[in-house]
Amino acid sequence: MEYRTLGRSGTLVSVHALGTMTFGAEADEATSGEIMNAYVEAGGNFFDTADVYSRGVSEEIIGRWLKEHPTEASQVVLATKGRFPMGEGPNDVGLSRRHLRDALDASLRRLGVEHIDLYQMHAWDAVTPVEETLRFLDDAVRAGKISYYGFSNYLGWQLTKAVHVADARGYTPPVTLQPQYNLLVRDIEHEVIPASLDAGIGLLPWSPLAGGWLTGKYERDVEPTGASRLGEDPKRGMEAWEARNSDRRTWRVLDALKQVAEARGVSQSQVALAWLAGRPAVTSVILGARKISQLEDNLAAADLTLSEDERQVLTEASAPEPDDYPYGTAGVAQRHRAVTGW
């Protein structure tokens, strides 16, 4: 297992993180325990959860596992998130000092720990001043409740604003950002990745397999059925079948992915994960699994190194569309090449 620094911090985390959104929902406690055991045995050391995953049950399952496995627990880098509602009151949501105080303490209780390594803001809050959020996080670091903090689902300008406010106020700086990123979703390359590189922020991509699309289990114009996320609900969330099936780019990407995977004799999932782990600013790719077999296949990507030609095939096939200025070909040329006559 490869290890990388958590952003600009000195803490090392495995290149594949264990995402636990399925714990307590699609994976019961026994299966969740087996998944954690297998992940740690493979050399993984980075658990990612959130208070809203199964309404706190994911954190509780992890907390019981940590208590039952003290030796392994001592090596785990633990990350969770707060921001979304966990109660019915008007202050039971957001990034205010009041809500984050309660959310962090509740996460500590559910996880059965006195300290969390990485506390992440699950989404931007347009109501709370960023200074209030950052001051709380700085206080939490100084109080020893957290070591580091980061963000999730922030836009480029939101990340940059938070970074510069923290610097101007002398607060502890953020170290990570958790965005959606995969071969089918690359729009963060326009603004978010440049902002992250500029600030030394480590990316923790979620949905690296695009909700199952990059595993190769879906066929063009064949609506999925059976025991899979989209089989149970084809209209599910951002990975909904109809919209992606009708997008010609989806099948261009999947064809390229299949080509590379078959030539290497590995799964399409492994190729997609290896491509993502090699992208700029990526610290750790978050793996989600409902069963052991999925996790084992995904973890095998740690041993896969793509050639430059293979990376190029995938990168070109998955190029974001449309090609509109100030992004796309013209924008990139203007920003990254010498322009004469100006």
ZASE-307960 format. One record per residue (C-alpha): x, y, z; chain. Coordinates in nm, 4 decimals. Example, Ala and Ser with C-alpha at 12.3 -4.5 7.8 and 13.67 -1.06 7.14 Angstrom:
BEGIN
<bati <1.2300; -0.4500; 0.7800>; 'A'>
<bati <1.3670; -0.1060; 0.7140>; 'A'>
END
This chain:
BEGIN
<bati <0.0000; 0.0000; 0.0000>; 'A'>
<bati <0.1305; 0.3428; -0.0931>; 'A'>
<bati <0.1140; 0.6236; 0.1655>; 'A'>
<bati <0.0956; 0.9963; 0.1036>; 'A'>
<bati <0.0949; 1.3010; 0.3256>; 'A'>
<bati <-0.2436; 1.4411; 0.4210>; 'A'>
<bati <-0.2158; 1.7668; 0.2277>; 'A'>
<bati <0.0708; 1.9718; 0.3677>; 'A'>
<bati <0.0527; 1.7959; 0.7030>; 'A'>
<bati <0.3055; 1.5407; 0.8221>; 'A'>
<bati <0.0465; 1.2666; 0.8691>; 'A'>
<bati <0.0648; 0.9742; 0.6269>; 'A'>
<bati <-0.2498; 0.8092; 0.4897>; 'A'>
<bati <-0.2966; 0.5194; 0.2502>; 'A'>
<bati <-0.3615; 0.6078; -0.1127>; 'A'>
<bati <-0.7003; 0.4367; -0.0736>; 'A'>
<bati <-0.9272; 0.5537; 0.2065>; 'A'>
<bati <-1.2160; 0.3468; 0.3383>; 'A'>
<bati <-1.5448; 0.5266; 0.2795>; 'A'>
<bati <-1.8147; 0.4149; 0.5219>; 'A'>
<bati <-2.1366; 0.5673; 0.3892>; 'A'>
<bati <-2.2717; 0.2145; 0.3401>; 'A'>
<bati <-2.2204; 0.1188; 0.7057>; 'A'>
<bati <-2.5533; 0.0741; 0.8819>; 'A'>
<bati <-2.7461; 0.0991; 0.5534>; 'A'>
<bati <-2.6324; -0.1168; 0.2620>; 'A'>
<bati <-2.3832; -0.3006; 0.4860>; 'A'>
<bati <-2.4954; -0.4300; 0.8260>; 'A'>
<bati <-2.2626; -0.4197; 1.1268>; 'A'>
<bati <-2.1185; -0.7676; 1.0712>; 'A'>
<bati <-2.0383; -0.6930; 0.7067>; 'A'>
<bati <-1.9013; -0.3511; 0.7993>; 'A'>
<bati <-1.6675; -0.5159; 1.0494>; 'A'>
<bati <-1.5439; -0.7600; 0.7862>; 'A'>
<bati <-1.4820; -0.4712; 0.5474>; 'A'>
<bati <-1.2788; -0.2807; 0.8074>; 'A'>
<bati <-1.0775; -0.5943; 0.8914>; 'A'>
<bati <-0.9969; -0.6609; 0.5256>; 'A'>
<bati <-0.9062; -0.2989; 0.4605>; 'A'>
<bati <-0.6651; -0.2782; 0.7537>; 'A'>
<bati <-0.5112; -0.6160; 0.6691>; 'A'>
<bati <-0.4380; -0.4811; 0.3189>; 'A'>
<bati <-0.2432; -0.1915; 0.4694>; 'A'>
<bati <-0.5146; 0.0747; 0.4667>; 'A'>
<bati <-0.5116; 0.3218; 0.7547>; 'A'>
<bati <-0.7594; 0.5972; 0.6622>; 'A'>
<bati <-1.1279; 0.5742; 0.7643>; 'A'>
<bati <-1.3694; 0.8364; 0.6312>; 'A'>
<bati <-1.7207; 0.8782; 0.7719>; 'A'>
<bati <-1.9752; 1.1520; 0.8528>; 'A'>
<bati <-2.2381; 1.2157; 1.1167>; 'A'>
<bati <-2.5215; 1.1930; 0.8620>; 'A'>
<bati <-2.4192; 0.8515; 0.7299>; 'A'>
<bati <-2.7105; 0.6345; 0.8455>; 'A'>
<bati <-2.7984; 0.9120; 1.0962>; 'A'>
<bati <-2.4933; 0.8456; 1.3113>; 'A'>
<bati <-2.4972; 0.4661; 1.2848>; 'A'>
<bati <-2.1864; 0.4571; 1.0643>; 'A'>
<bati <-1.9880; 0.6417; 1.3315>; 'A'>
<bati <-2.1255; 0.4118; 1.6014>; 'A'>
<bati <-2.0247; 0.0984; 1.4076>; 'A'>
<bati <-1.6744; 0.2360; 1.3574>; 'A'>
<bati <-1.6553; 0.3313; 1.7245>; 'A'>
<bati <-1.7366; -0.0219; 1.8379>; 'A'>
<bati <-1.4828; -0.1666; 1.5930>; 'A'>
<bati <-1.2122; 0.0707; 1.7195>; 'A'>
<bati <-1.2829; -0.0355; 2.0777>; 'A'>
<bati <-1.2677; -0.4053; 1.9884>; 'A'>
<bati <-0.9444; -0.3662; 1.7861>; 'A'>
<bati <-0.7177; -0.1408; 1.9944>; 'A'>
<bati <-0.3954; -0.2366; 1.8179>; 'A'>
<bati <-0.5343; -0.1660; 1.4718>; 'A'>
<bati <-0.7179; 0.1414; 1.6004>; 'A'>
<bati <-0.3893; 0.2977; 1.7124>; 'A'>
<bati <-0.2806; 0.3122; 1.3471>; 'A'>
<bati <-0.6074; 0.4421; 1.2007>; 'A'>
<bati <-0.6279; 0.8004; 1.0765>; 'A'>
<bati <-0.9897; 0.8901; 1.1483>; 'A'>
<bati <-1.1918; 1.1425; 0.9489>; 'A'>
<bati <-1.5527; 1.2510; 0.9870>; 'A'>
<bati <-1.7709; 1.5423; 0.8798>; 'A'>
<bati <-2.0321; 1.7830; 1.0116>; 'A'>
<bati <-2.2701; 2.0334; 0.8565>; 'A'>
<bati <-2.5983; 1.8636; 0.7640>; 'A'>
<bati <-2.9021; 1.8253; 0.9943>; 'A'>
<bati <-2.8920; 1.5730; 1.2761>; 'A'>
<bati <-3.1901; 1.7230; 1.4564>; 'A'>
<bati <-3.5071; 1.9192; 1.3899>; 'A'>
<bati <-3.4112; 2.2555; 1.5409>; 'A'>
<bati <-3.3174; 2.5671; 1.3403>; 'A'>
<bati <-2.9596; 2.5507; 1.4714>; 'A'>
<bati <-2.9156; 2.1782; 1.4057>; 'A'>
<bati <-2.7563; 2.2460; 1.0676>; 'A'>
<bati <-2.4817; 2.4552; 0.9130>; 'A'>
<bati <-2.1293; 2.5649; 0.9938>; 'A'>
<bati <-2.2041; 2.7967; 1.2840>; 'A'>
<bati <-1.9990; 2.7696; 1.6012>; 'A'>
<bati <-2.3085; 2.6504; 1.7861>; 'A'>
<bati <-2.3903; 2.3674; 1.5456>; 'A'>
<bati <-2.0316; 2.2557; 1.4918>; 'A'>
<bati <-1.9705; 2.2459; 1.8674>; 'A'>
<bati <-2.2636; 2.0095; 1.9142>; 'A'>
<bati <-2.1892; 1.8096; 1.5982>; 'A'>
<bati <-1.8229; 1.7544; 1.6836>; 'A'>
<bati <-1.8977; 1.6497; 2.0415>; 'A'>
<bati <-2.1668; 1.4094; 1.9193>; 'A'>
<bati <-1.9284; 1.2558; 1.6645>; 'A'>
<bati <-1.6641; 1.2089; 1.9337>; 'A'>
<bati <-1.9202; 1.0277; 2.1507>; 'A'>
<bati <-2.0427; 0.8009; 1.8718>; 'A'>
<bati <-1.6881; 0.7160; 1.7652>; 'A'>
<bati <-1.5857; 0.6571; 2.1272>; 'A'>
<bati <-1.2724; 0.8716; 2.0964>; 'A'>
<bati <-1.1393; 1.1907; 2.2503>; 'A'>
<bati <-0.9794; 1.3141; 1.9318>; 'A'>
<bati <-1.0495; 1.3077; 1.5559>; 'A'>
<bati <-0.7632; 1.3338; 1.3099>; 'A'>
<bati <-0.9490; 1.5125; 1.0289>; 'A'>
<bati <-1.2743; 1.7046; 1.0780>; 'A'>
<bati <-1.4368; 1.8099; 0.7507>; 'A'>
<bati <-1.7011; 2.0671; 0.6690>; 'A'>
<bati <-1.9446; 1.8594; 0.4601>; 'A'>
<bati <-2.0552; 2.1511; 0.2381>; 'A'>
<bati <-2.0381; 2.5295; 0.2147>; 'A'>
<bati <-2.2741; 2.7302; 0.4354>; 'A'>
<bati <-2.3873; 3.0566; 0.2741>; 'A'>
<bati <-2.5387; 3.1827; 0.6019>; 'A'>
<bati <-2.2472; 3.1516; 0.8427>; 'A'>
<bati <-1.9500; 3.3876; 0.7975>; 'A'>
<bati <-1.6446; 3.1855; 0.7017>; 'A'>
<bati <-1.4522; 3.3596; 0.9816>; 'A'>
<bati <-1.6858; 3.2054; 1.2402>; 'A'>
<bati <-1.6382; 2.8555; 1.1023>; 'A'>
<bati <-1.2612; 2.8875; 1.0780>; 'A'>
<bati <-1.2294; 3.0298; 1.4291>; 'A'>
<bati <-1.4222; 2.7326; 1.5669>; 'A'>
<bati <-1.1976; 2.4908; 1.3810>; 'A'>
<bati <-0.8840; 2.6690; 1.5016>; 'A'>
<bati <-1.0168; 2.6500; 1.8574>; 'A'>
<bati <-1.0929; 2.2774; 1.8127>; 'A'>
<bati <-0.7337; 2.2150; 1.7013>; 'A'>
<bati <-0.5963; 2.4116; 1.9970>; 'A'>
<bati <-0.8288; 2.2234; 2.2340>; 'A'>
<bati <-0.6959; 1.8903; 2.1087>; 'A'>
<bati <-1.0322; 1.7706; 1.9762>; 'A'>
<bati <-0.9063; 1.7541; 1.6177>; 'A'>
<bati <-0.5629; 1.7504; 1.4528>; 'A'>
<bati <-0.6592; 1.8911; 1.1148>; 'A'>
<bati <-0.9609; 2.0120; 0.9261>; 'A'>
<bati <-1.0747; 2.0172; 0.5675>; 'A'>
<bati <-1.3736; 2.0759; 0.3435>; 'A'>
<bati <-1.6020; 1.8771; 0.1184>; 'A'>
<bati <-1.7955; 1.9836; -0.1907>; 'A'>
<bati <-1.6481; 2.3358; -0.1964>; 'A'>
<bati <-1.6112; 2.5366; -0.5161>; 'A'>
<bati <-1.2760; 2.6819; -0.6123>; 'A'>
<bati <-1.3530; 3.0345; -0.4893>; 'A'>
<bati <-1.4934; 2.9017; -0.1615>; 'A'>
<bati <-1.1793; 2.7003; -0.0943>; 'A'>
<bati <-0.9535; 2.9933; -0.1847>; 'A'>
<bati <-1.1501; 3.2319; 0.0365>; 'A'>
<bati <-1.1260; 2.9964; 0.3346>; 'A'>
<bati <-0.7526; 2.9452; 0.2806>; 'A'>
<bati <-0.6811; 3.3188; 0.2655>; 'A'>
<bati <-0.9057; 3.4103; 0.5592>; 'A'>
<bati <-0.7319; 3.1475; 0.7725>; 'A'>
<bati <-0.3942; 3.2864; 0.6706>; 'A'>
<bati <-0.4947; 3.6487; 0.7324>; 'A'>
<bati <-0.6351; 3.5715; 1.0781>; 'A'>
<bati <-0.3500; 3.3433; 1.1815>; 'A'>
<bati <-0.5778; 3.0412; 1.2124>; 'A'>
<bati <-0.4712; 2.6824; 1.1570>; 'A'>
<bati <-0.4875; 2.6250; 0.7784>; 'A'>
<bati <-0.7043; 2.3569; 0.6122>; 'A'>
<bati <-0.5290; 2.0502; 0.4695>; 'A'>
<bati <-0.7841; 1.8677; 0.2507>; 'A'>
<bati <-1.0815; 1.8954; 0.0195>; 'A'>
<bati <-1.3203; 1.6104; -0.0561>; 'A'>
<bati <-1.4828; 1.6583; -0.4005>; 'A'>
<bati <-1.6605; 1.4271; -0.6429>; 'A'>
<bati <-1.4000; 1.3264; -0.9017>; 'A'>
<bati <-1.3761; 1.0402; -1.1490>; 'A'>
<bati <-1.3392; 0.9688; -1.5204>; 'A'>
<bati <-1.6993; 1.0755; -1.5831>; 'A'>
<bati <-1.6913; 1.3830; -1.3555>; 'A'>
<bati <-1.3874; 1.6011; -1.4217>; 'A'>
<bati <-1.5249; 1.9543; -1.4012>; 'A'>
<bati <-1.3276; 2.0256; -1.0832>; 'A'>
<bati <-1.0198; 2.0444; -1.3049>; 'A'>
<bati <-1.1324; 2.3918; -1.4192>; 'A'>
<bati <-1.1063; 2.5691; -1.0824>; 'A'>
<bati <-1.0989; 2.3377; -0.7814>; 'A'>
<bati <-0.7799; 2.1474; -0.8610>; 'A'>
<bati <-0.5806; 2.4620; -0.9483>; 'A'>
<bati <-0.7004; 2.6211; -0.6226>; 'A'>
<bati <-0.6015; 2.3086; -0.4308>; 'A'>
<bati <-0.2554; 2.2946; -0.5876>; 'A'>
<bati <-0.2041; 2.6631; -0.5151>; 'A'>
<bati <-0.2863; 2.6129; -0.1459>; 'A'>
<bati <-0.1203; 2.2744; -0.0984>; 'A'>
<bati <-0.4586; 2.1127; -0.0317>; 'A'>
<bati <-0.4812; 1.7338; -0.0676>; 'A'>
<bati <-0.7813; 1.5986; -0.2589>; 'A'>
<bati <-0.9851; 1.3067; -0.1249>; 'A'>
<bati <-1.2080; 1.2145; -0.4208>; 'A'>
<bati <-1.5452; 1.0593; -0.3446>; 'A'>
<bati <-1.7457; 0.8465; -0.5888>; 'A'>
<bati <-1.4285; 0.7416; -0.7761>; 'A'>
<bati <-1.6288; 0.4802; -0.9708>; 'A'>
<bati <-1.9142; 0.7195; -1.0525>; 'A'>
<bati <-2.1742; 0.5275; -0.8561>; 'A'>
<bati <-2.0811; 0.1980; -1.0251>; 'A'>
<bati <-2.0711; 0.3256; -1.3819>; 'A'>
<bati <-1.6953; 0.2712; -1.4124>; 'A'>
<bati <-1.7107; -0.0911; -1.2973>; 'A'>
<bati <-1.8365; -0.2102; -1.6368>; 'A'>
<bati <-2.1612; -0.3531; -1.5074>; 'A'>
<bati <-2.3944; -0.1339; -1.7157>; 'A'>
<bati <-2.4748; -0.1791; -2.0847>; 'A'>
<bati <-2.5787; 0.0848; -2.3318>; 'A'>
<bati <-2.9594; 0.1261; -2.3509>; 'A'>
<bati <-3.0193; -0.1625; -2.1053>; 'A'>
<bati <-3.1857; -0.0282; -1.7928>; 'A'>
<bati <-3.0310; -0.1994; -1.4886>; 'A'>
<bati <-3.2316; -0.4289; -1.2643>; 'A'>
<bati <-3.1492; -0.6444; -0.9635>; 'A'>
<bati <-2.9319; -0.5985; -0.6580>; 'A'>
<bati <-2.7322; -0.2875; -0.7418>; 'A'>
<bati <-2.7809; 0.0759; -0.6542>; 'A'>
<bati <-2.9222; 0.1634; -0.9948>; 'A'>
<bati <-3.1043; -0.1685; -1.0207>; 'A'>
<bati <-3.2961; -0.0809; -0.7081>; 'A'>
<bati <-3.3484; 0.2796; -0.8170>; 'A'>
<bati <-3.2440; 0.3757; -1.1747>; 'A'>
<bati <-3.3194; 0.7416; -1.0977>; 'A'>
<bati <-3.0874; 0.7456; -0.7963>; 'A'>
<bati <-2.9000; 1.0733; -0.7432>; 'A'>
<bati <-2.6230; 1.2083; -0.9623>; 'A'>
<bati <-2.5477; 0.8666; -1.1124>; 'A'>
<bati <-2.9044; 0.8203; -1.2437>; 'A'>
<bati <-2.9138; 0.5800; -1.5379>; 'A'>
<bati <-3.1200; 0.7681; -1.7946>; 'A'>
<bati <-2.9111; 1.0864; -1.8098>; 'A'>
<bati <-2.5772; 0.9075; -1.8214>; 'A'>
<bati <-2.6955; 0.6436; -2.0664>; 'A'>
<bati <-2.8040; 0.9150; -2.3122>; 'A'>
<bati <-2.4712; 1.0996; -2.2899>; 'A'>
<bati <-2.2383; 0.9896; -2.5708>; 'A'>
<bati <-1.9373; 1.0864; -2.3576>; 'A'>
<bati <-2.0321; 0.8194; -2.1014>; 'A'>
<bati <-1.9896; 0.5405; -2.3539>; 'A'>
<bati <-1.6759; 0.6909; -2.5039>; 'A'>
<bati <-1.5190; 0.6814; -2.1586>; 'A'>
<bati <-1.6440; 0.3307; -2.0827>; 'A'>
<bati <-1.5157; 0.1992; -2.4157>; 'A'>
<bati <-1.1689; 0.3406; -2.3467>; 'A'>
<bati <-1.1756; 0.2036; -1.9933>; 'A'>
<bati <-1.2700; -0.1426; -2.1177>; 'A'>
<bati <-0.9950; -0.1309; -2.3784>; 'A'>
<bati <-0.7247; -0.0559; -2.1215>; 'A'>
<bati <-0.8585; -0.3043; -1.8650>; 'A'>
<bati <-0.8787; -0.5933; -2.1112>; 'A'>
<bati <-0.5290; -0.5257; -2.2416>; 'A'>
<bati <-0.3908; -0.5352; -1.8871>; 'A'>
<bati <-0.6042; -0.8263; -1.7693>; 'A'>
<bati <-0.7494; -0.6330; -1.4745>; 'A'>
<bati <-1.0916; -0.5016; -1.3798>; 'A'>
<bati <-1.2262; -0.1736; -1.5113>; 'A'>
<bati <-1.2636; -0.0554; -1.1512>; 'A'>
<bati <-0.8927; -0.0999; -1.0893>; 'A'>
<bati <-0.8012; 0.0975; -1.4002>; 'A'>
<bati <-1.0381; 0.3824; -1.3093>; 'A'>
<bati <-0.8982; 0.3979; -0.9554>; 'A'>
<bati <-0.5365; 0.3864; -1.0726>; 'A'>
<bati <-0.6023; 0.6726; -1.3175>; 'A'>
<bati <-0.7573; 0.8824; -1.0414>; 'A'>
<bati <-0.4817; 0.8142; -0.7873>; 'A'>
<bati <-0.2334; 0.9532; -1.0380>; 'A'>
<bati <-0.4090; 1.2866; -1.0891>; 'A'>
<bati <-0.2571; 1.6123; -0.9574>; 'A'>
<bati <-0.3226; 1.6976; -0.5904>; 'A'>
<bati <-0.4900; 1.3640; -0.5099>; 'A'>
<bati <-0.3920; 1.2362; -0.1651>; 'A'>
<bati <-0.6287; 0.9439; -0.1092>; 'A'>
<bati <-0.9126; 0.7949; -0.3137>; 'A'>
<bati <-1.2200; 0.7070; -0.1071>; 'A'>
<bati <-1.3414; 0.3521; -0.1663>; 'A'>
<bati <-1.6993; 0.2628; -0.0804>; 'A'>
<bati <-1.8092; -0.0990; -0.0582>; 'A'>
<bati <-2.1220; -0.2922; 0.0279>; 'A'>
<bati <-1.9425; -0.6272; 0.0442>; 'A'>
<bati <-1.5946; -0.7732; 0.0807>; 'A'>
<bati <-1.5563; -0.8739; -0.2850>; 'A'>
<bati <-1.6013; -0.5137; -0.3993>; 'A'>
<bati <-1.3401; -0.3891; -0.1540>; 'A'>
<bati <-1.0883; -0.6582; -0.2467>; 'A'>
<bati <-1.1173; -0.5818; -0.6170>; 'A'>
<bati <-1.0787; -0.2093; -0.5556>; 'A'>
<bati <-0.7794; -0.2493; -0.3246>; 'A'>
<bati <-0.5969; -0.4376; -0.5995>; 'A'>
<bati <-0.5694; -0.1035; -0.7796>; 'A'>
<bati <-0.2922; -0.0160; -0.5342>; 'A'>
<bati <-0.0641; -0.2535; -0.7276>; 'A'>
<bati <-0.1575; -0.1176; -1.0699>; 'A'>
<bati <0.0552; 0.1471; -1.2397>; 'A'>
<bati <-0.0724; 0.2713; -1.5718>; 'A'>
<bati <0.1636; 0.3559; -1.8553>; 'A'>
<bati <0.1704; 0.7078; -1.9924>; 'A'>
<bati <-0.0030; 0.5843; -2.3081>; 'A'>
<bati <-0.2810; 0.4201; -2.1044>; 'A'>
<bati <-0.3300; 0.7365; -1.9012>; 'A'>
<bati <-0.3473; 0.9415; -2.2187>; 'A'>
<bati <-0.6132; 0.7161; -2.3715>; 'A'>
<bati <-0.8320; 0.7571; -2.0634>; 'A'>
<bati <-0.7641; 1.1281; -2.0214>; 'A'>
<bati <-0.8481; 1.2112; -2.3809>; 'A'>
<bati <-1.1619; 0.9962; -2.3867>; 'A'>
<bati <-1.2925; 1.1567; -2.0676>; 'A'>
<bati <-1.2092; 1.5194; -2.1509>; 'A'>
<bati <-1.4797; 1.7439; -2.0006>; 'A'>
<bati <-1.7452; 1.8903; -2.2280>; 'A'>
<bati <-1.8521; 2.1409; -2.3482>; 'A'>
<bati <-1.5340; 2.3099; -2.4635>; 'A'>
<bati <-1.6447; 2.6609; -2.3663>; 'A'>
<bati <-1.4246; 2.9624; -2.2899>; 'A'>
<bati <-1.2820; 3.0494; -2.0382>; 'A'>
<bati <-1.2400; 2.6736; -1.9949>; 'A'>
<bati <-1.1721; 2.4198; -2.2658>; 'A'>
<bati <-0.8990; 2.4347; -2.5285>; 'A'>
<bati <-0.8898; 2.8118; -2.5789>; 'A'>
<bati <-0.8837; 2.8908; -2.2087>; 'A'>
<bati <-0.6124; 2.6385; -2.1314>; 'A'>
<bati <-0.4007; 2.7671; -2.4178>; 'A'>
<bati <-0.4343; 3.1225; -2.2957>; 'A'>
<bati <-0.3388; 3.0372; -1.9379>; 'A'>
<bati <-0.0614; 2.7867; -1.9948>; 'A'>
<bati <0.1182; 2.8791; -2.3155>; 'A'>
<bati <0.3181; 3.1801; -2.4216>; 'A'>
<bati <0.0904; 3.4288; -2.5931>; 'A'>
<bati <0.2579; 3.6811; -2.8231>; 'A'>
<bati <0.1265; 4.0113; -2.9474>; 'A'>
<bati <-0.0311; 4.1208; -2.6156>; 'A'>
END
